């Protein structure tokens, strides 16, 4: 009873301390999200008052060829991110965890490029893939002197060139999975060794299932990063050649440049809903709301 009375007296202080967080959420998150949803139903140039148009922006968006191509690209990038990108990060995490031969060298080689910003990496790859003086074509011309491919501006190579700018930079996945691997009780491994299990069996039957939540989280982060991917495309292909590497953020920014904020916000709403759909789908696939195997 005494504890309950103390708790009741402390409630005003609890509300006072959480008030700043609530205000920050309302001002910087909830209000902008509601504004984006509301103005996506309007014609708005950013200067004059919005004019309600209903679902016309969404109709124009879903009938635009560039948007349909961007959805196709997003689907492919999401599959690649959820499999190859996350899989590579998980593999490196297990390598660090097992401390296999040469793991320190691999850690240094893997971590250093990952601290470079996405914009800087995009510029590096822009020079790497250059047809005239790029390192890639320079190496290929050692064996084929007449080789000439403009990787970022020639179909169908541009899509895969953009993919390579982020595919193997999975340090976030590695850190998340490695942290969960470190939390696995050593008693489980010792018991498995006593029962005659090999290192591969321990990794496949014990470690990997216990990392289900961290791998699911990594898949969510990888796919949502592809939904919001802007620098890697804007600083290399700008959505070209044609619309081969077009994505929704490029459409959104181009609409803002054209002072079509209502249309841009409709694209932003689609990105928001795709993120929610990704969260729900991955939670369901990885059974992240359930405990145990």
Helices and strands as residue ranges (DSSP letters): H 2-25, I 26-30, H 31-39, E 42-43, E 51-52, H 56-62, H 65-80, I 81-85, H 86-98, H 103-114, H 118-128, H 135-140, G 151-153, H 157-164, H 171-182, H 186-194, H 199-202, I 203-207, H 208-210, H 212-227, H 231-234, H 248-257, H 261-285
